[in-house]
């Protein structure tokens, strides 16, 4: 039976989002960045929506992916490992890699759902990054605020705001919003803020905000964030 003309092409949309995510990461990386011999972690990789767009680079660098969803990791292991290195992660902050391991970690739509353990996970990523290693992360802010019926966006009042705290992980988990000042003030205690922007120009006026952070030398405790 033929495809209904108005039916969305889910597979094509999935591929497009992954490709655009890679492009966004690369736009914000330093001008002298090279993937050669790097160690990279896709934190919250799912079934590899973005990670699969690095298969060519994974032949000359180490690309790792982790996710809480066991089925997604099993699928990646069956289809893309090797060259990818993938593993299941838990809800609480803990990664198997030693200190100072990765050159880059990217977290796409992950801290948009971390309510209870956000500080622990941020510091765990700090631990596994090399000195001056980079963290790219997206966050929810004004473009999505009205979708959840919270009225006008007030940058000064939002800070870090959790909605749907009760939502189970298999239904998407909690929804977390961040003001840019809050990221600078709290995430900036462990990382130097290299870039912070409210939305992706390629997706304007929608799209998640993004930040590129460089690991500071200091190692902090959760409560210090």
Residue pairs with C-beta under 8 A, 6 or more apart in sequence:
3 9
14 49
17 49
18 48
18 49
18 50
18 51
18 52
18 53
19 53
20 200
20 202
20 203
21 49
21 50
21 53
21 108
22 50
22 53
22 54
23 202
24 200
24 202
24 210
25 50
25 106
25 136
26 33
28 136
28 194
28 195
28 210
28 212
29 104
29 134
29 136
29 212
35 54
35 57
35 60
35 61
36 60
36 61
37 60
37 61
38 61
38 62
38 103
38 104
39 61
39 62
39 64
39 101
39 102
39 103
39 104
40 54
40 61
40 62
40 63
40 64
40 102
40 103
40 104
40 105
40 106
41 64
41 65
41 66
41 97
41 102
41 104
41 105
41 106
41 125
41 128
42 48
42 50
42 51
42 63
42 64
42 65
42 66
42 106
42 108
43 66
43 89
43 105
43 106
43 107
43 110
43 125
44 66
44 67
44 68
44 107
44 108
44 109
44 110
45 51
45 65
45 66
45 67
45 72
45 76
45 86
46 67
46 69
46 72
47 72
47 75
47 76
48 65
48 72
48 75
48 76
48 80
48 84
48 86
50 106
50 108
51 63
51 65
51 76
51 80
51 84
52 80
54 63
55 80
55 83
55 84
57 63
58 82
58 83
58 84
59 83
62 85
63 83
63 84
63 85
64 84
64 85
64 86
64 87
64 97
64 102
65 73
65 76
65 84
65 85
65 86
65 87
66 73
66 86
66 87
66 88
66 89
66 95
67 73
67 86
67 88
67 89
68 88
68 89
68 90
68 91
68 169
70 88
73 86
73 87
73 88
76 84
76 86
77 86
80 86
87 96
89 95
91 117
91 169
92 117
92 120
93 117
93 120
93 121
93 123
93 124
94 124
95 124
95 125
95 127
95 128
97 128
98 128
99 127
99 128
100 128
100 129
100 130
100 131
100 133
101 128
101 129
101 130
102 128
102 129
102 130
102 133
103 129
103 130
103 133
103 134
104 133
104 134
104 135
104 136
105 125
105 128
105 129
105 133
105 134
105 135
105 136
106 135
106 136
106 137
107 125
107 135
107 136
107 137
107 138
108 137
108 138
109 138
109 208
110 137
110 138
111 118
111 121
111 122
111 137
111 138
111 139
111 176
111 178
112 138
112 139
112 140
112 175
112 176
112 208
113 172
113 173
113 174
113 175
113 176
114 121
114 174
114 176
115 162
115 165
115 173
115 174
115 176
118 160
118 176
119 222
119 223
119 225
120 222
122 187
122 190
122 225
123 190
123 219
123 220
123 221
123 222
123 225
125 135
126 135
126 190
126 191
126 215
126 216
126 219
126 220
127 219
129 135
129 215
130 215
131 215
131 217
132 214
132 215
133 214
133 215
134 194
134 212
134 213
134 214
134 215
135 191
135 212
135 213
135 214
135 215
136 210
136 211
136 212
136 213
137 210
137 211
137 213
138 208
138 209
138 210
138 211
139 176
139 177
139 178
139 183
139 208
139 209
139 210
139 211
140 175
140 176
140 177
140 178
140 208
140 209
141 153
141 158
141 177
141 178
141 179
141 180
141 198
141 199
141 208
141 209
142 153
142 155
142 198
143 198
143 199
143 205
143 206
143 207
143 208
144 177
144 206
144 208
145 151
145 153
145 158
145 177
146 153
148 163
148 164
148 175
150 163
155 179
155 180
155 181
156 179
156 181
158 177
158 178
158 179
158 182
159 178
159 179
159 181
159 182
160 176
160 177
160 178
160 179
160 182
160 186
161 176
161 177
161 178
162 174
162 175
162 176
162 177
163 174
163 175
163 176
163 177
164 172
164 174
164 175
165 174
166 174
167 173
167 174
167 175
178 209
180 196
180 198
180 209
183 193
183 196
183 211
184 193
184 196
186 225
187 193
187 211
187 213
187 225
188 213
189 216
189 220
189 224
189 225
190 215
190 216
190 218
190 220
190 225
191 213
191 214
191 215
191 216
192 213
192 214
192 215
192 216
193 211
193 212
193 213
194 212
194 213
194 214
195 210
195 211
195 212
196 209
196 210
196 211
196 212
197 209
197 210
197 211
198 209
199 205
199 206
199 207
199 208
199 209
200 207
200 208
200 210
